[in-house]
Amino acid sequence: MDRLPTRVNKADPDYSTRREHNLALIELLRERLDLVHKGGGEKYVERHRSRNKMLARERIERIIDPGTAFLELSPLA
């Protein structure tokens, strides 16, 4: 695939500042997604387990056929 031409100046201090900010935001998003995929944290998982309930992802896994792809549209909602 061909690259699109760009006029971004990587030597500009503003570029470095924005890049670092965006990398920090990406890391925060990854941490939050990881927490969501773990059921919201131990406190919330334990609350569901104590009520004999399955987590949402566990229910979905039981509904869909094995090997079927599942696209989660809003994992942070």
Steps between C-alpha positions, in 0.01 A plus 500: 500500500633843410557758771318828489725804482526705820635834609534406865820635647621245754768743621234748617468505884122518462510167316685335790259643756192383311654160430574441868151613594342264248718209612386563859136500386553173314648341811206621710256354247682166504488491880128573504426242231701243695297576813176470303606165354571377852141574601551844652734392777500240775237684704242486222587148391461378857166681530370316192640167619342539845162547330559190283503713186721477193690796366375653174787355296436155647134521396598606149748211473219257581260654248720515190622194314857388575750666269258775402651847488343755732547873454441701815392848394524698824719324757524810722127580500 
